């Protein structure tokens, strides 16, 4: 049994933790280092200073914790997830201990300058392998990496994203979206609310978006979620106020069994991509069908590769097409249910789970 040291974000609902558990299900002996609390309790100014300088007690503490865990666990493989503050010297020391060090990134990196850190840039060329979930970034990784580069699409957790035992249809939540605010997403949800009052949304930014357009904090926070990352003064869509739902924390997110219940109990679960980056698919691409939901998503090459259009999922390219399909599938339950069932079958039989994704990546790396 190979020993793995997993460095990532292990809190409730984090896909990083789902992949750690997938490694354990695959038979690896997994020890973990929690990276999610790195900046908890830290003032905004302190965080900005330490991030810009790539130094400080918290970054020191994370790197020390990784080396201490490696000394105890003696891993043959180190799996680092989205690690912005590991140091290149830490990776070299792990490799000197005999560990093969992998970096896995579920997010865009080169495409969004604000996602990059100086330390992460320095580490790209030091990892033994990089598992990349964004096909459009493979060429950029190839310019900087010396280790193997493996493309692995995102996936779903077969435990957390399983259909609920007794899915309960919620008549007040026919069209649902679970994800962060963005201007286009707000516009499309408002369009759905014009067709049915039974729209529901969870995620960061939606309550903030209901504040006055003259609120400077609103302008700053929402501006970070727009393609230009500039101050946002768009008018609130007041018609969406009844659609807002409370989440499990201050940011409005929902996770695991509650997320699964929302998707399974809906008539249409929306799979919006972001305008902020050129993504072709997201975790929702697989989570919605895995749970048994009917997915209406942006039409992309990736989406059509994973699920056949009109048979296993539905897609749209324009606002008009989106409105037409929302209306049609709210009115045609047999067609909606047939596509949802076919999408679920495709998802669970096509190697889309994190277990399958990791198994394939490890086989490609001969690990």
DAFEN-V206019 format. One record per backbone hydrogen bond with DSSP energy under -1.0 kcal/mol. NH is the residue of the N-H (numbers start at 0). CO is the residue of the C=O. E is the energy in kcal/mol with one decimal. If there is no record, write none. Layout:
BEGIN
NH,CO,E  NH,CO,E
END
This chain:
BEGIN
3,28,-3.0  4,76,-2.5  5,30,-3.3  6,78,-2.9  7,32,-2.0  13,10,-2.1  17,13,-1.3  18,14,-2.0  19,15,-1.9  20,16,-2.2  21,17,-1.8  22,18,-2.2  23,19,-1.6  24,20,-2.3  25,21,-1.8  26,23,-1.5  27,22,-2.1  28,1,-2.7  30,3,-2.7  32,5,-2.6  34,7,-3.1  37,34,-1.2  39,36,-1.1  41,38,-1.7  46,42,-2.5  47,43,-2.4  48,44,-2.5  49,45,-2.6  50,46,-2.5  51,47,-2.4  52,48,-2.2  53,49,-1.2  54,49,-1.1  59,55,-2.4  60,56,-2.4  61,57,-2.2  62,58,-2.1  63,59,-2.4  64,60,-2.5  65,61,-2.0  66,62,-1.9  67,63,-2.6  68,64,-2.4  69,65,-2.2  70,66,-2.1  71,67,-1.7  72,68,-3.0  73,69,-2.4  75,2,-1.8  76,2,-2.0  77,99,-2.6  78,4,-2.9  79,101,-3.0  80,6,-3.1  81,103,-2.9  90,86,-1.9  91,87,-2.4  92,88,-2.1  93,89,-2.2  94,90,-2.5  95,91,-2.1  96,92,-1.1  97,94,-1.6  98,93,-1.9  99,75,-2.8  101,77,-3.4  102,128,-2.1  103,79,-2.9  104,130,-1.8  114,111,-2.1  115,112,-1.2  120,116,-2.5  121,117,-2.0  122,118,-1.4  123,119,-1.3  125,122,-2.4  126,122,-1.4  127,100,-1.8  128,100,-1.4  129,147,-2.7  130,102,-3.2  131,149,-3.1  132,104,-1.1  136,133,-1.9  137,134,-1.5  140,136,-2.3  141,137,-2.2  143,140,-1.2  144,140,-2.8  147,127,-2.0  149,129,-2.6  151,131,-2.6  160,156,-2.5  161,158,-1.1  169,264,-1.8  172,169,-2.0  173,197,-1.3  174,197,-2.2  175,267,-2.6  176,199,-1.7  178,201,-2.8  180,203,-2.9  185,181,-2.6  186,182,-2.3  187,183,-2.5  188,184,-2.4  189,185,-2.2  190,186,-1.8  191,187,-1.9  192,188,-2.2  194,191,-1.4  195,191,-1.8  198,196,-1.4  199,174,-2.4  200,242,-2.3  201,176,-2.0  208,204,-2.3  210,207,-1.8  214,211,-1.8  218,214,-2.2  219,215,-2.0  220,216,-2.7  221,217,-2.7  222,218,-1.3  223,219,-1.2  224,221,-1.8  225,222,-1.4  228,225,-1.3  231,218,-1.9  237,235,-1.3  239,236,-2.3  240,237,-1.7  242,239,-1.7  243,240,-1.1  244,200,-2.0  247,252,-3.1  251,248,-1.3  257,254,-1.6  258,254,-1.1  259,255,-3.1  260,256,-2.0  261,257,-2.2  262,258,-2.3  263,259,-2.7  264,260,-1.8  265,262,-1.1  266,173,-2.1  267,173,-2.9  268,293,-3.1  269,175,-2.7  270,295,-2.7  285,282,-1.4  286,282,-2.6  287,283,-2.0  289,285,-2.2  290,286,-2.2  292,287,-2.7  295,268,-1.8  296,313,-2.4  298,315,-2.5  303,299,-2.1  304,300,-1.6  305,301,-2.3  306,302,-2.6  309,312,-2.6  310,307,-1.4  311,307,-3.1  312,307,-1.1  313,294,-2.5  315,296,-1.5  321,317,-2.3  322,318,-2.6  323,319,-2.4  324,320,-2.3  325,321,-2.4  326,322,-2.4  327,323,-2.5  328,324,-2.4  329,325,-1.6  330,326,-1.2  331,327,-1.1  335,331,-2.0  336,332,-3.0  337,333,-2.2  338,334,-2.0  339,335,-2.3  340,336,-2.3  341,337,-2.1  342,338,-2.7  343,339,-2.0  344,340,-2.1  345,341,-2.5  346,342,-2.2  347,343,-2.2  348,344,-1.2  353,155,-2.5  356,352,-2.7  357,353,-2.8  358,354,-2.3  359,355,-2.4  360,356,-2.3  361,357,-2.9  362,358,-2.0  363,359,-2.2  364,360,-1.8  365,362,-1.1  366,361,-3.2
END
